[in-house]
């Protein structure tokens, strides 16, 4: 799991190429787990009425959100490329309710088998960044 998350952070401004479902969903899972931990910590500080702890945790949540914003957009765009959709489809998420649902459905679809206009099939080529298995 961590290999895929590291790959997302290494390619945080790489909007070209393709990303497998596994890379995208492990990045989403990592973000969800960190947010759950930080929000739980924030709740503990609120119950303990620790103003300093609450503020610190709130700042950490903001910093984490800003730090994962660009890698999250990049991996989403590369995932769209894997299903042969252009970058412009990312903006459909701004359509209330329906756009987010459409994007989630698209992220669950299997990628295009073989090469497409955005590059080679990520399942077919060995990963040169690290030793991620070719499953």
C-alpha positions as CSV (number, residue, x, y, z in Angstrom):
1,X,0.0,0.0,0.0
2,X,2.7,2.5,1.0
3,X,4.5,2.0,-2.4
4,X,1.4,3.3,-4.2
5,X,1.0,6.2,-1.9
6,X,4.7,7.1,-2.3
7,X,4.3,6.9,-6.0
8,X,1.5,9.4,-5.9
9,X,3.6,11.8,-3.9
10,X,6.6,11.3,-6.2
11,X,4.4,12.1,-9.2
12,X,2.5,14.9,-7.5
13,X,2.7,17.2,-10.6
14,X,2.6,14.5,-13.2
15,X,-0.7,14.9,-15.0
16,X,0.3,12.7,-18.0
17,X,0.3,8.9,-18.2
18,X,-2.0,6.5,-16.5
19,X,-2.7,5.3,-13.0
20,X,-4.1,1.9,-12.0
21,X,-7.2,1.5,-9.9
22,X,-5.0,0.1,-7.1
23,X,-2.8,3.2,-7.1
24,X,-5.8,5.5,-6.9
25,X,-7.8,3.6,-4.3
26,X,-4.8,3.1,-2.0
27,X,-4.1,6.8,-2.1
28,X,-7.8,7.5,-1.2
29,X,-7.6,4.9,1.6
30,X,-4.4,6.5,3.0
31,X,-6.1,9.9,3.0
32,X,-9.2,8.6,4.6
33,X,-7.3,6.9,7.4
34,X,-5.2,10.0,8.1
35,X,-8.2,12.2,8.2
36,X,-10.1,9.8,10.5
37,X,-7.1,9.8,12.9
38,X,-6.7,13.6,12.8
39,X,-10.5,14.2,13.3
40,X,-10.5,11.7,16.2
41,X,-7.6,13.5,17.8
42,X,-9.4,16.8,17.3
43,X,-12.5,15.3,19.0
44,X,-10.5,14.1,21.9
45,X,-9.0,17.6,22.4
46,X,-12.5,19.1,22.2
47,X,-13.8,16.7,24.9
48,X,-10.8,17.5,27.0
49,X,-11.5,21.2,26.4
50,X,-7.9,21.7,25.3
51,X,-8.0,24.8,23.1
52,X,-4.3,24.6,22.2
53,X,-4.7,20.9,21.2
54,X,-7.8,21.6,19.2
55,X,-6.1,24.4,17.3
56,X,-3.0,22.4,16.6
57,X,-5.0,19.5,15.3
58,X,-7.1,21.8,13.2
59,X,-3.9,23.3,11.7
60,X,-2.6,19.7,11.1
61,X,-5.8,18.8,9.2
62,X,-5.4,21.9,7.0
63,X,-1.8,21.3,6.3
64,X,-2.5,17.6,5.4
65,X,-5.3,18.7,3.2
66,X,-3.2,21.2,1.3
67,X,-0.3,18.7,1.1
68,X,-2.4,16.1,-0.5
69,X,-4.5,18.3,-2.8
70,X,-2.2,18.4,-5.8
71,X,-1.2,14.7,-5.6
72,X,-4.9,13.8,-5.3
73,X,-5.8,15.8,-8.4
74,X,-2.8,14.3,-10.3
75,X,-3.6,10.7,-9.5
76,X,-7.3,11.3,-10.3
77,X,-6.4,12.8,-13.7
78,X,-4.0,9.9,-14.4
79,X,-6.8,7.4,-13.4
80,X,-9.2,9.1,-15.9
81,X,-6.5,8.7,-18.5
82,X,-6.4,5.0,-17.7
83,X,-10.1,4.7,-18.6
84,X,-9.4,6.8,-21.8
85,X,-11.1,9.9,-20.5
86,X,-9.5,13.4,-21.0
87,X,-8.4,15.7,-18.2
88,X,-11.5,17.8,-18.7
89,X,-13.7,15.1,-17.2
90,X,-12.2,15.9,-13.8
91,X,-14.3,19.1,-13.6
92,X,-17.5,17.2,-13.7
93,X,-17.0,16.7,-10.0
94,X,-18.2,20.3,-9.5
95,X,-21.7,19.4,-10.6
96,X,-23.6,19.0,-7.4
97,X,-24.2,15.4,-6.3
98,X,-24.3,13.8,-9.7
99,X,-20.8,14.8,-10.7
100,X,-19.2,13.2,-7.6
101,X,-21.2,10.0,-8.1
102,X,-20.2,9.8,-11.8
103,X,-16.6,10.3,-10.9
104,X,-16.7,7.6,-8.2
105,X,-18.3,5.2,-10.7
106,X,-15.6,6.0,-13.3
107,X,-12.8,5.5,-10.8
108,X,-14.1,1.9,-10.2
109,X,-14.1,1.0,-13.8
110,X,-11.2,-1.2,-15.1
111,X,-8.7,0.6,-17.2
112,X,-8.3,0.3,-21.0
113,X,-6.5,-2.9,-21.9
114,X,-3.4,-2.1,-23.9
115,X,-2.1,1.2,-25.0
116,X,-4.5,4.2,-25.4
117,X,-3.9,7.8,-26.4
118,X,-2.5,8.6,-22.9
119,X,0.2,6.0,-22.8
120,X,1.0,2.4,-22.2
121,X,-1.1,0.1,-20.1
122,X,0.2,0.3,-16.5
123,X,-0.5,-3.3,-15.9
124,X,1.5,-4.4,-18.9
125,X,4.7,-2.6,-18.1
126,X,6.9,-3.2,-15.0
127,X,7.1,-0.3,-12.6
128,X,10.5,1.3,-12.9
129,X,10.0,3.4,-9.8
130,X,9.9,0.5,-7.3
131,X,9.2,-3.2,-7.0
132,X,5.4,-3.0,-7.1
133,X,4.0,-6.4,-8.3
134,X,2.3,-6.5,-11.7
135,X,-1.0,-7.8,-10.3
